[in-house]
Structure formats: structure tokens, C-alpha cells
Amino acid sequence: MLSIRRSTSSSLGVSPVSNTDFSDFHETEAFQPTMLALSHFAIQWNWAEHSFNVLLWQYVGDMQTGAMYTAGLGNQSRADTLLALARKKEKNKDVINKIEFVASVFGKLKSNRNSLLHAHSIHKYEDEEKPRWIRASNNPKSVHIYCHADNSDVTHNFMWASALGNCLLELIVYYTGTDKTPPSFERFPEPKVLLPIPIQFPEP
């Protein structure tokens, strides 16, 4: 298969740096089912993230005020804020437990989303069971980190994101509906966090 990175550079009028083949595992036919699952995960995560914001807005007071409040918050700050407001304002302990659960799932999926969707390279080594998803790191001691993930891992994260979105939607309906029907308090198994592994470079 022609390297997308080389062909794209050529189509933009940029000459490749060398004749080196920059093709990646994600460009192979074997990876295409995972690419499909990854695209579904990205969209379902975006929906869950938006629903998380909408739920937080209910506690702030109204949508316009809430949107201004959350615009400058990162995902972790939003989760912490939602938990603090729910514990202060919510009188139904079952609902508080539900929000604590979705906040926990949200945090783990956020970590996996970053590991997968921020990866700039995916390599498959013969001596490793699963491909490496490599991305930049904010840690100056390890400029790059990676995790191992295959199609099953990506698909499970897509399914977890879908389940999280449904949980959040139930809570939103509970707050915005007129009959105040409590949401389902059933839980699903929480996601497993994809372990980040630092890439060690030799000392200069």
C-alpha cells in the first residue's frame, strides 16, 4: 500500500525529506477494522463529553450560564466541579452515587481517548502481541510515551463511551423532565486504563 504520508506530501507539492518509507501500521489493510472502531470511539466520546457538560450546566443553573462557566475548564476540572456541585445540591444519594460512577468512567475513558486519538504513530512489532500507539508526552524525562492496544481494546472503548453517553442522557432527562423519574442505577464494568509506557532514549 502506498504510504499516505508520502503521497499526501507529494500532492501538496512538498518533496519528501528522503526516500525513507514513512508508512505506518494504520495504513495497512489489517488495521482498517480498528480505524473504523476508532472513528466510532471518537464520535461517541465527543457525545459523552458534551452530555457531561450539559449535566454540569443543570447544577450551575441554566444552559447559557453553564456554557460560559465550562468554556475555560479542562475535562478533569469539569469532573471535579460536577462532583462538588452534585454532593452539595443533590438530595438523592442514589443519584450522587450514579454521578460518582459516571465521573469515574469519564476519567478513565478520557485517559484512553488521549492515548488513542493523540497517537501520531502506530507500530506493530513481531515480538509484541498488540500494536504500539505512540504519542508525545508532557514529561521532559520521556518525550514520547506509548500504550499497547488492538482492535478489541478500541472497540471496547467505543462501547464504554456509548454506555457512558446513555448514562449521562438518563441523568439529563431526570433533571430536565417534569415527572422526575429516577434514572437507572445499574452499572456496567468500568474501563481498563491503557497503561502509558515511557520511551527511553539513550543518554547523549
Secondary structure as UniProt FT lines:
FT   HELIX           4..11
FT   TURN            12..13
FT   HELIX           25..27
FT   HELIX           29..31
FT   HELIX           32..60
FT   HELIX           63..70
FT   TURN            71..72
FT   HELIX           75..89
FT   HELIX           93..117
FT   STRAND          121..123
FT   TURN            126..127
FT   STRAND          132..136
FT   TURN            140..141
FT   STRAND          144..148
FT   HELIX           151..176
FT   STRAND          197..198
//
